[in-house]
């Protein structure tokens, strides 16, 4: 037979993990009127505020839902539960929830102690970025490019031909070497690209774009395209666009990433 304190911890974690109203209603019975929740730098005081915080869909609810949670364990007068949380995305990689109780075995204090994902700082594009970007078109996650149009208007464009070209460069294939994008980038070469895939990996690239004049390099860009992209221009009449990446930020299964080009 489990103790009331263990039951309280189970109910709380179920509400936090699922966001379901029914689970929160069950957890509400175990919260003291003056309960305090400390979650990182945030603090919530009182039964109603804490209950709202464990009800519904919050930024990390999806990670909590997919996490591997331990059975609650009693430690002295308290109870703790540990969760290993899945990558990728923002938020902790693991969390420990610590409960303290009043004389009626109601939760009077909860602490969420999370372990953040590691940050990686670099001046080159890591190999794991290439592993995600190069097959993006085939994985239904084509990159979106943003640039300034010929008349100063913002332009967004899906670019399934985007590849990592070098340690500090991206590339893409332009089927029309004299099209609107080429004309716009000749005026303002600044470009940003975003990547987001179905499992939550994301990147934002910022850099400067130019048409590659060397036919051998252009051919190499073309030859490395996914076949479906090459088949849009089977006679290779287009042009290779090279993007010198100045900054890159992202979050993946490998942790948070920040890249800044030297100089």
WOKA-V364091 format. One line per field, one symbol per residue. phi: phi as a letter, one per 20 degrees, with the letter a starting at -180 (. if undefined). A space follows every 50 residues. Layout:
phi: ???
//
This chain:
phi: .eefffgffffffffffemffffffffgfdeffdgcddcmedccdogfff fffddnddgdgffffefddfffcecmedcccdcedffenfofebbddddc cefdmefdbccddddfffeddbdceffffgfefgegffdlcffddcbefg dnefcdbfcfefceebfccdbbddfdfcffffffffebffbccccbdfeo fbbcdcacdbffeffffgffgffefggfffffbfeleecedddfeebbca bbfeofccccffm
//
